[in-house]
Amino acid sequence: MRNSVALACVFALAGGCHPPTALEPPPPEPYGFPQPPEATGQFIDPRAGSVITSSHPLPPISGGTLGVTADGTQIVAADPDRDRIVIVDVGTGHLTTLELAAGSEPGRVAIDEQNHLAHVVLRGSGEIASVGIGGPATITRRTACTAPRGIAMDGAAGLVRVACRDGEIVSFDPTTHAAPVTMQTGIDDLRDIVVRSGDVVVTRFRSGEILRLDAQGAVVQRVTPISSVSPTSVRTDGQPAEFQPSVAWRAIPFGTDGLLVSHQRSSDGELVLAPGAYYDTGVCSGSIVQSAATVFQGETLTALASPNIAGVTLPVDIAQSPTTGEIAVIGAGIESTAFGPSVARIQPSALGVGALAGYDGSGGYGGGCINQFGFYGDTATQDGADFTPNAIAVAYLPNGDLVVQSREPSQIRIEHRTIALGGGSAFDTGHAFFHGDAGRGTACASCHPEGGDDGRTWSFADIGPRRTPAVPAGFLTTAPFHWSGDIPDLTHLMGTVFTERMGGPAVDAQHTAAVGNWLDTRPTDQPRIVDAQAAARGRGVFESAGCVTCHSGAMTTNNQTMDVGTGGAFQVPSLIGISRALPAMHTGCAHTLLERFDPACGGRAHGDILSETDPRVPDLIAYLNTL
């Protein structure tokens, strides 16, 4: 069982951890009729026996939706599934619920102590909601950008800072109606923002990169969490496999000048397309994707350590206790008591705070492995506290009490006390499948975070490099799937990927349809704002250059495999959301849309040959940005 693997890993101070031999997948059972977890060790949702479809499209899990006032009297919980903000009085349990327009999708929360406000990112509407706390629950909304993500208070300047996915840093004074000031960083996929003395730090979601910006928004430093060398997994060339930093789910301040990040790492080892391909790696949790936490300290953001946290899938949030220094990491992929608790509680020494830990013998830190000791719900260490289902956010009160927010049912747990937040059910079978650990440490959302993609190019011994394919809403109509077009439909996709490669249970027709329904109807981002005239000219180029021959129809694909001179015949991908799904091409060679027009990357038979210097290309890119 996967729990046995995780429990076998201890705090490894030299050489990582050595788990038992790789697990063989048990015979698959239809997902609607699962065997008990003791028999299979697989992910089982308590409500998996029948298909349930939400009454409205549910957004992908993004995590990090809690805010706590400095005095610990108020908790602000954003509820993206129900489009509302709930203010909880910690002492009385009284709730103040503020309903938002459908599709608002509230996310990150920043507490403004000086003005008694909570500023909440509305990911769906591109706004910031400023909510009164500790008094009248007023609400003010103001436009920020098309895709706001992170938010932080700049107390010294009296400003709210917002990081936007498309590269903007938006600042506004919450006490006036003055228009926000926007800085363009020129770097997209921004996520969280942390204000420090003299600079601003932002993260990039899919790459896990950390950017340090000056007062004008210029990048002055770029760092990433360090890679981890696996002592038990090797590439086909005989070298140890490395786990390289990838999706940065959450970043928060650490001390006076540091940063604490919960993120993933992904294997660079060559995978063989066979059952077990995505978990038979010999690394603690048995997955090609690890969960990790990294502390960065000092002006130059030095990474202290970055151990793997075994047993945590989708580390969507992280927090630190102000009293003990304990660090808590959410595992949103743990949706069932079959795998025990969903919040890891870690001593700070394991992250290199006070004493460097996790030394992997290669000259860097990051090869260590943290086991499930102290996980929330472990009766041996939590005095009978039980499992917190479907956790999405974590925080601490000033007295050190742990606060965990669950999305289904909607509730707040404060150590051993639970406060129901009300609201209808937000359970959806397809949503649960997509985010749930398949049983070996990987969820669909591990490689397709927030319903998108991780931007990674994987190495396959059988077929060469393949970039994680994007999954735009409406993707069911783009079958066959994968770059080679070798998977004819969703049924085969679930069987090949979820069951065989990820080690999940077999999936029956009803549950397969539920996954497809959620993927095709989930909320998605609005297109970038571009020059409308340039985009109109670019559409003309798109048509005249012959792009529409293959990129046709509502999903901009004719669903065919074509040879455009890139080394073989590949499936014509949809271009929906292409500007937010870079790098492009099956090898990931086009890190920008402009690089696609380098024939060495885009091929020499890819429609009308447009070079990178062709004056029509900027207009064409403007049009692609609108898709």
JOSUL-V910208 format. One record per residue. N is the residue number from 1. RES is the residue in one small letter. OMEGA is omega in whole degrees, 0 to 359 (999 if undefined). NEAR is the number of other ideal C-beta (glycine too) atoms within 12 Angstrom. Layout:
N	RES	OMEGA	NEAR
N	RES	OMEGA	NEAR
This chain:
1	m	183	28
2	r	177	44
3	n	180	36
4	s	177	24
5	v	182	36
6	a	182	43
7	l	179	27
8	a	181	25
9	c	180	37
10	v	177	25
11	f	185	29
12	a	183	34
13	l	179	24
14	a	174	20
15	g	178	21
16	g	182	40
17	c	181	38
18	h	183	21
19	p	173	38
20	p	180	20
21	t	184	13
22	a	181	22
23	l	173	30
24	e	181	15
25	p	177	31
26	p	176	26
27	p	183	16
28	p	175	27
29	e	175	25
30	p	188	22
31	y	179	40
32	g	182	25
33	f	187	19
34	p	172	32
35	q	177	23
36	p	182	16
37	p	180	27
38	e	183	16
39	a	187	15
40	t	184	31
41	g	185	34
42	q	176	40
43	f	177	42
44	i	174	33
45	d	183	42
46	p	184	23
47	r	185	27
48	a	184	34
49	g	178	17
50	s	182	17
51	v	178	29
52	i	179	26
53	t	179	25
54	s	180	27
55	s	177	16
56	h	181	23
57	p	180	28
58	l	178	41
59	p	174	42
60	p	178	41
61	i	176	49
62	s	176	44
63	g	174	51
64	g	188	49
65	t	181	49
66	l	170	49
67	g	181	45
68	v	178	39
69	t	185	31
70	a	180	20
71	d	176	18
72	g	183	25
73	t	184	25
74	q	172	40
75	i	178	45
76	v	182	48
77	a	173	50
78	a	183	49
79	d	184	43
80	p	181	46
81	d	184	45
82	r	178	35
83	d	179	33
84	r	174	35
85	i	182	46
86	v	176	43
87	i	184	42
88	v	172	42
89	d	187	24
90	v	183	30
91	g	186	16
92	t	185	12
93	g	181	22
94	h	181	17
95	l	168	27
96	t	185	29
97	t	179	26
98	l	180	32
99	e	180	20
100	l	178	30
101	a	179	17
102	a	180	19
103	g	180	25
104	s	179	32
105	e	177	42
106	p	184	45
107	g	184	52
108	r	182	49
109	v	173	45
110	a	180	45
111	i	179	35
112	d	186	35
113	e	185	22
114	q	184	21
115	n	178	26
116	h	181	26
117	l	167	37
118	a	180	45
119	h	188	49
120	v	176	50
121	v	173	48
122	l	186	45
123	r	185	42
124	g	184	34
125	s	180	30
126	g	184	33
127	e	169	35
128	i	176	46
129	a	177	44
130	s	190	38
131	v	177	41
132	g	178	25
133	i	181	38
134	g	181	27
135	g	177	17
136	p	183	14
137	a	177	28
138	t	178	21
139	i	177	30
140	t	180	27
141	r	176	27
142	r	181	29
143	t	178	24
144	a	183	40
145	c	183	39
146	t	184	32
147	a	177	41
148	p	182	48
149	r	183	47
150	g	180	47
151	i	180	50
152	a	173	41
153	m	171	35
154	d	186	31
155	g	182	21
156	a	181	15
157	a	182	20
158	g	184	21
159	l	171	33
160	v	179	44
161	r	182	47
162	v	174	50
163	a	184	48
164	c	185	45
165	r	185	44
166	d	171	35
167	g	180	32
168	e	167	35
169	i	184	44
170	v	180	43
171	s	177	36
172	f	177	35
173	d	185	25
174	p	183	38
175	t	181	17
176	t	176	15
177	h	180	13
178	a	180	14
179	a	177	13
180	p	175	27
181	v	184	23
182	t	173	24
183	m	178	29
184	q	179	21
185	t	184	31
186	g	180	18
187	i	185	32
188	d	179	36
189	d	178	39
190	l	186	44
191	r	182	49
192	d	180	48
193	i	178	48
194	v	180	39
195	v	176	34
196	r	178	32
197	s	176	16
198	g	178	17
199	d	178	30
200	v	178	41
201	v	176	46
202	v	176	47
203	t	172	48
204	r	193	40
205	f	191	43
206	r	182	39
207	s	185	35
208	g	183	46
209	e	177	34
210	i	180	42
211	l	173	41
212	r	186	33
213	l	173	35
214	d	185	18
215	a	179	22
216	q	179	16
217	g	179	29
218	a	180	19
219	v	179	26
220	v	178	22
221	q	175	24
222	r	178	21
223	v	174	31
224	t	168	31
225	p	183	49
226	i	178	38
227	s	177	32
228	s	177	49
229	v	179	35
230	s	180	42
231	p	186	29
232	t	182	29
233	s	181	35
234	v	175	20
235	r	180	22
236	t	176	16
237	d	177	12
238	g	179	10
239	q	178	15
240	p	177	27
241	a	175	34
242	e	172	32
243	f	187	45
244	q	183	35
245	p	178	43
246	s	194	41
247	v	176	47
248	a	185	50
249	w	188	53
250	r	175	50
251	a	180	47
252	i	176	45
253	p	177	31
254	f	183	34
255	g	184	21
256	t	185	13
257	d	186	23
258	g	183	30
259	l	177	47
260	l	188	47
261	v	168	52
262	s	189	51
263	h	174	56
264	q	167	52
265	r	185	47
266	s	183	43
267	s	173	44
268	d	179	32
269	g	179	32
270	e	183	26
271	l	176	37
272	v	184	22
273	l	182	24
274	a	176	17
275	p	182	27
276	g	185	29
277	a	187	33
278	y	177	42
279	y	184	45
280	d	185	33
281	t	179	43
282	g	181	31
283	v	179	49
284	c	184	48
285	s	176	55
286	g	183	47
287	s	174	50
288	i	176	43
289	v	177	51
290	q	166	54
291	s	184	55
292	a	174	53
293	a	183	54
294	t	172	53
295	v	172	45
296	f	181	43
297	q	175	29
298	g	181	21
299	e	183	19
300	t	172	19
301	l	177	35
302	t	179	26
303	a	181	37
304	l	181	36
305	a	182	43
306	s	183	47
307	p	173	54
308	n	177	57
309	i	184	53
310	a	176	45
311	g	180	49
312	v	176	55
313	t	185	50
314	l	181	50
315	p	193	57
316	v	179	52
317	d	182	51
318	i	179	46
319	a	178	43
320	q	179	35
321	s	178	27
322	p	183	22
323	t	184	15
324	t	185	20
325	g	178	24
326	e	180	29
327	i	179	43
328	a	179	48
329	v	178	54
330	i	169	49
331	g	187	54
332	a	179	49
333	g	179	47
334	i	185	50
335	e	186	44
336	s	177	37
337	t	176	23
338	a	180	32
339	f	175	42
340	g	192	40
341	p	184	40
342	s	177	49
343	v	176	50
344	a	177	50
345	r	194	43
346	i	175	47
347	q	185	27
348	p	180	31
349	s	180	24
350	a	178	42
351	l	175	45
352	g	180	36
353	v	184	31
354	g	177	16
355	a	180	18
356	l	181	28
357	a	178	33
358	g	180	45
359	y	186	30
360	d	176	34
361	g	184	20
362	s	180	22
363	g	179	11
364	g	179	26
365	y	180	36
366	g	181	44
367	g	183	43
368	g	183	48
369	c	179	51
370	i	182	46
371	n	185	35
372	q	178	39
373	f	177	27
374	g	178	30
375	f	178	39
376	y	181	42
377	g	178	34
378	d	186	27
379	t	181	16
380	a	184	15
381	t	183	20
382	q	174	25
383	d	172	12
384	g	177	13
385	a	186	28
386	d	184	22
387	f	176	29
388	t	188	44
389	p	171	36
390	n	181	42
391	a	180	48
392	i	183	47
393	a	182	52
394	v	177	50
395	a	175	43
396	y	169	34
397	l	180	32
398	p	180	19
399	n	178	18
400	g	178	22
401	d	179	28
402	l	178	43
403	v	180	42
404	v	177	50
405	q	175	49
406	s	180	40
407	r	183	44
408	e	359	36
409	p	181	27
410	s	183	35
411	q	172	32
412	i	175	43
413	r	177	41
414	i	188	32
415	e	185	28
416	h	183	17
417	r	181	21
418	t	177	23
419	i	178	29
420	a	181	20
421	l	179	36
422	g	182	22
423	g	181	26
424	g	180	18
425	s	175	23
426	a	178	32
427	f	175	35
428	d	185	37
429	t	180	36
430	g	178	38
431	h	180	44
432	a	178	42
433	f	186	45
434	f	185	47
435	h	184	49
436	g	174	50
437	d	181	49
438	a	178	53
439	g	182	47
440	r	177	50
441	g	181	48
442	t	171	44
443	a	174	48
444	c	182	43
445	a	177	44
446	s	178	47
447	c	178	41
448	h	184	36
449	p	182	44
450	e	177	44
451	g	182	37
452	g	180	38
453	d	182	39
454	d	178	44
455	g	185	37
456	r	170	38
457	t	183	30
458	w	179	38
459	s	179	29
460	f	181	30
461	a	185	18
462	d	192	17
463	i	180	22
464	g	183	22
465	p	176	26
466	r	178	32
467	r	177	33
468	t	182	38
469	p	174	39
470	a	181	44
471	v	181	39
472	p	174	33
473	a	186	28
474	g	188	25
475	f	180	40
476	l	182	28
477	t	181	23
478	t	179	38
479	a	6	26
480	p	190	29
481	f	183	33
482	h	188	32
483	w	181	33
484	s	181	26
485	g	186	28
486	d	179	22
487	i	192	26
488	p	185	18
489	d	184	24
490	l	178	34
491	t	179	26
492	h	178	21
493	l	179	32
494	m	180	37
495	g	183	29
496	t	187	28
497	v	186	39
498	f	185	42
499	t	186	37
500	e	188	30
501	r	181	34
502	m	179	47
503	g	179	42
504	g	178	48
505	p	174	41
506	a	186	31
507	v	181	42
508	d	187	27
509	a	182	19
510	q	181	25
511	h	174	42
512	t	179	33
513	a	179	25
514	a	177	35
515	v	179	43
516	g	180	35
517	n	180	29
518	w	181	39
519	l	185	39
520	d	184	28
521	t	184	26
522	r	177	37
523	p	178	31
524	t	182	32
525	d	171	38
526	q	177	28
527	p	176	26
528	r	173	30
529	i	182	24
530	v	175	27
531	d	185	17
532	a	180	17
533	q	178	14
534	a	179	24
535	a	178	26
536	a	176	18
537	r	180	23
538	g	177	32
539	r	177	28
540	g	177	19
541	v	180	29
542	f	181	34
543	e	185	20
544	s	181	19
545	a	177	26
546	g	180	19
547	c	184	34
548	v	177	22
549	t	179	22
550	c	182	30
551	h	186	34
552	s	175	20
553	g	185	19
554	a	181	20
555	m	178	28
556	t	173	31
557	t	175	35
558	n	175	24
559	n	182	26
560	q	170	21
561	t	186	24
562	m	175	27
563	d	181	20
564	v	177	31
565	g	179	19
566	t	175	32
567	g	179	23
568	g	179	20
569	a	182	20
570	f	180	34
571	q	176	34
572	v	183	34
573	p	170	43
574	s	177	33
575	l	178	36
576	i	180	31
577	g	186	34
578	i	183	36
579	s	179	38
580	r	180	38
581	a	178	41
582	l	8	37
583	p	182	33
584	a	182	40
585	m	188	37
586	h	177	38
587	t	184	30
588	g	185	32
589	c	182	24
590	a	180	33
591	h	173	24
592	t	177	27
593	l	178	35
594	l	182	26
595	e	175	23
596	r	184	37
597	f	167	35
598	d	184	26
599	p	179	23
600	a	179	19
601	c	186	30
602	g	180	34
603	g	184	29
604	r	177	19
605	a	187	18
606	h	184	31
607	g	176	27
608	d	185	23
609	i	176	21
610	l	180	31
611	s	180	22
612	e	182	23
613	t	179	11
614	d	183	20
615	p	179	16
616	r	187	27
617	v	179	30
618	p	178	26
619	d	178	29
620	l	178	40
621	i	177	37
622	a	178	30
623	y	180	37
624	l	178	38
625	n	180	37
626	t	185	29
627	l	999	36
